[in-house]
Amino acid sequence: MYVLTRGKMLLLLLLIASSWGLALFSFTYYRERAGQAPISQPYRTDYSSYLTEIQSGAIKLPAPTTIGVMSVEEAIWRRRSKREYLDKPLEAAQLSQLLWASQGITESRWGLRAAPSAGATYPLEVYVVVGERGVKGLGAGIYRYRPKDHTIVLVASGDSRSELSAASLDQPWVAKAPIVIVIAAVYERTTRVYGSRGIRYVDMEAGHVGQNIYLIATSMGLGAVVVGAFHDERIQQVLRLPKDEAPLYVIPVGYPKD
């Protein structure tokens, strides 16, 4: 006979309340958005744009564009994992698009982002490791992406790609790509709402972000590969991650050789 304890009853009530809250949020949001035209920014084909330091260590990225020259269908068809890259730096606007597609804000009122998240808990943190001459106008270093104002914040100066490659079982494409995007997760942001099931939701969300990066890279003529083989603790050390952030993805990006 199944006994419903007080603790289980409280958990059930919490899940019911969370579900009703999400339903109310969705109803309010989509009712207010109904009939509104999508916000779009002109698409750049030359990617000539600039980075702006708004305060010490914090750099404003160029505004992302939302109208592209390649359809979603074509990007899906062309997407392949690329592990060999030209010795060619990315433009600042390309870095902007990659980070925006990973966790950028796509709806300002509610702070909704480019990738779906269970209960809009947004457990993911995005870092980019920039090599020497990896991005035009940007010094080598480890940067954390800040979605709320579309900026990157310097974590540590210097080229850390070799250390990152060593932590990734010496995979050479990690050391040779002009930039490497790293996705980390704070699981507690989601598990405090959904319990242990939230672990699965966080992992699923990282997959959404990985595909977004693949497709936006493809649309800009770039190549990427997602890497999951690495030593977690060593990645945390290289990136100076807080103790509650677990690395999930290492994603080299650059101009493919083929």
C-alpha positions in Angstrom: 0.0 0.0 0.0 1.4 3.4 -1.0 1.5 5.9 1.9 1.6 9.6 1.1 3.8 11.1 3.7 3.7 14.8 4.7 7.0 15.4 2.9 5.7 13.8 -0.3 2.5 15.8 0.0 4.4 19.1 0.3 6.5 18.2 -2.7 3.4 17.3 -4.7 1.7 20.7 -3.8 4.9 22.5 -4.7 5.0 20.8 -8.2 1.3 21.6 -8.7 1.8 25.3 -7.7 4.9 25.5 -10.0 2.9 24.1 -12.9 0.0 26.5 -12.3 2.5 29.4 -12.1 4.1 28.5 -15.4 0.7 28.1 -17.0 -0.3 31.6 -15.8 3.0 33.0 -17.0 2.5 31.5 -20.5 -1.1 32.6 -20.8 -0.2 36.2 -19.8 2.9 36.4 -22.0 1.3 35.0 -25.2 -1.9 37.0 -24.7 0.1 40.2 -24.5 2.4 39.2 -27.4 -0.4 38.2 -29.7 -0.6 40.3 -32.8 2.8 42.0 -32.2 5.3 41.9 -35.1 8.7 40.3 -34.4 11.5 42.6 -33.6 14.3 42.3 -36.2 17.7 43.8 -36.8 19.2 44.2 -40.3 21.6 41.3 -41.2 25.3 42.1 -41.7 27.2 40.2 -44.3 30.6 41.9 -43.7 30.4 41.5 -39.9 32.3 44.8 -39.6 31.4 46.0 -36.1 33.2 47.0 -32.9 33.6 46.1 -29.3 33.1 48.7 -26.7 34.6 48.6 -23.2 31.8 50.0 -20.9 33.8 49.5 -17.7 37.0 47.8 -16.6 36.9 44.2 -17.9 33.4 44.5 -19.2 33.0 44.7 -23.0 29.8 45.5 -24.9 29.3 43.2 -27.9 27.8 44.4 -31.2 24.0 44.1 -31.3 23.0 40.7 -32.7 21.1 40.4 -36.0 17.9 38.5 -36.3 17.5 38.4 -40.1 19.9 36.0 -41.9 20.9 35.1 -45.4 20.6 31.3 -44.7 17.4 29.6 -43.8 17.1 27.3 -40.8 16.5 24.4 -43.2 19.8 25.1 -45.1 21.8 25.5 -41.9 20.5 22.1 -40.7 21.3 20.5 -44.0 24.9 22.0 -44.1 25.7 21.5 -40.4 28.7 19.2 -39.8 31.2 18.8 -37.0 34.4 20.6 -38.0 37.7 20.0 -36.3 40.3 21.7 -38.5 40.4 25.5 -38.7 42.1 28.2 -40.7 44.5 30.6 -38.9 42.0 33.4 -39.3 40.4 35.5 -36.6 36.7 35.9 -36.1 35.0 39.3 -36.3 33.5 40.8 -33.2 30.0 40.6 -34.7 30.5 36.8 -35.3 31.4 36.3 -31.6 28.3 38.4 -30.7 26.0 36.2 -32.8 27.5 33.0 -31.4 27.0 34.1 -27.8 23.6 35.6 -28.4 22.4 32.3 -30.0 23.6 30.4 -26.9 22.0 32.4 -24.2 21.1 35.8 -25.5 17.9 37.7 -24.5 15.2 37.3 -27.1 12.4 38.9 -25.2 13.3 41.9 -23.0 10.3 42.1 -20.7 10.5 38.6 -19.2 14.1 38.1 -20.0 13.5 35.0 -22.2 16.5 33.6 -23.9 17.5 32.0 -27.2 17.4 28.4 -25.9 14.4 26.9 -24.1 14.8 26.3 -20.3 12.6 24.3 -18.0 10.6 26.9 -16.0 12.8 29.7 -17.3 15.3 28.7 -14.6 18.3 29.3 -16.9 20.9 27.2 -15.2 23.6 27.6 -17.9 26.6 29.9 -17.9 28.6 30.6 -21.1 32.3 31.2 -21.3 34.5 31.9 -24.3 38.2 31.2 -24.4 39.8 33.6 -26.9 43.2 32.8 -28.3 45.9 35.2 -29.6 44.4 36.9 -32.7 41.3 34.8 -32.1 38.9 37.8 -32.4 39.7 41.1 -34.1 40.0 43.8 -31.6 39.8 41.5 -28.5 42.7 40.4 -26.4 43.3 36.8 -25.6 41.6 35.7 -22.4 38.8 33.9 -20.7 35.5 35.8 -20.8 32.1 35.1 -19.2 29.0 36.0 -21.2 26.5 38.2 -19.5 23.1 37.9 -21.3 21.2 40.7 -19.6 23.3 43.4 -21.3 25.0 41.3 -24.0 28.5 41.9 -22.7 31.5 39.7 -22.0 33.4 40.1 -18.7 37.1 39.3 -18.4 37.8 36.4 -16.1 41.5 36.0 -16.8 43.9 37.4 -19.4 46.1 35.3 -21.7 45.8 32.5 -24.1 44.4 29.4 -22.2 43.7 27.2 -25.2 46.6 24.8 -24.5 45.6 24.3 -20.9 42.0 23.8 -22.0 43.1 21.2 -24.6 45.2 19.4 -22.0 42.1 19.2 -19.8 40.1 17.9 -22.8 42.3 14.8 -23.2 44.7 16.7 -25.5 42.3 17.1 -28.3 44.2 19.3 -30.7 41.2 21.2 -32.2 40.6 22.7 -28.7 44.1 24.3 -28.8 43.9 25.4 -32.5 40.5 26.9 -32.8 40.5 30.8 -32.6 37.9 30.6 -29.9 36.4 27.9 -27.7 33.0 28.3 -26.1 32.4 26.4 -22.8 29.0 25.7 -21.4 28.7 25.2 -17.6 25.7 24.6 -15.4 24.4 25.5 -12.0 22.2 22.5 -11.5 20.6 23.9 -8.3 18.8 26.6 -10.2 16.6 23.9 -11.8 16.6 21.1 -9.2 15.3 23.4 -6.5 12.1 23.7 -8.6 11.9 20.2 -10.2 13.9 18.0 -7.8 16.2 15.3 -9.2 14.3 15.4 -12.5 15.8 18.8 -13.0 19.2 17.2 -13.7 17.8 15.8 -16.9 16.3 19.2 -17.8 19.6 20.9 -17.4 21.4 18.4 -19.6 18.6 18.7 -22.3 19.0 22.5 -22.2 22.8 22.2 -22.8 21.9 20.2 -25.9 19.6 23.0 -27.2 22.4 25.5 -26.8 24.9 23.2 -28.6 22.7 22.9 -31.6 22.0 26.7 -31.6 25.8 27.3 -31.7 26.2 24.7 -34.5 23.5 26.3 -36.7 24.5 29.9 -36.2 28.1 29.0 -36.9 27.1 27.2 -40.1 25.0 30.2 -41.2 28.1 32.5 -40.9 30.5 30.2 -42.7 32.1 28.9 -39.5 32.6 25.4 -38.2 32.3 24.0 -34.7 32.4 20.7 -32.9 31.0 19.8 -29.5 33.4 18.1 -27.1 32.3 16.1 -24.1 35.5 14.2 -23.3 37.3 16.2 -20.6 38.3 16.2 -17.0 35.7 18.2 -15.2 37.9 19.4 -12.3 40.7 20.5 -14.7 38.2 22.5 -16.8 36.9 24.2 -13.7 40.5 25.1 -12.7 41.4 26.5 -16.2 38.3 28.6 -16.4 38.3 29.6 -12.7 34.7 28.3 -12.4 32.8 28.8 -9.1 32.3 25.5 -7.1 28.6 25.2 -8.1 29.3 25.4 -11.9 29.8 22.1 -13.7 31.3 22.1 -17.2 29.1 20.3 -19.8 30.4 21.3 -23.2 33.6 22.5 -24.8 32.9 23.9 -28.3 35.8 25.0 -30.5 34.7 27.4 -33.3 36.5 28.8 -36.3 36.7 29.0 -40.1 36.8 25.4 -41.3 39.6 24.3 -43.6 37.3 22.4 -45.9 
